[in-house]
Amino acid sequence: MIENFLYYGQWVILLLSILSLYMVSSVKHETRLNGYILTGISRFSGAAVFIFVDLFAFVIANLIQTFIAFKGYYNNKKIEQE
């Protein structure tokens, strides 16, 4: 039972983390604020699970989130210059 929770839970947390990063990189203020909240929730959940077991999904999450963060920064910078 706990193994299934950890296995599937890691992927749910991964999806929440990716969604939150997309929201944080939005040019819309309200979406960005909601993204901050979701980021906190997903990162806290990820940390809680990571304490119990080292999961491969978090390596993937960090790589994907790095790409999304730079893309969000670029999009916001581009809007700012217009």
Helices and strands as residue ranges (DSSP letters): H 2-24, H 29-52, H 57-81
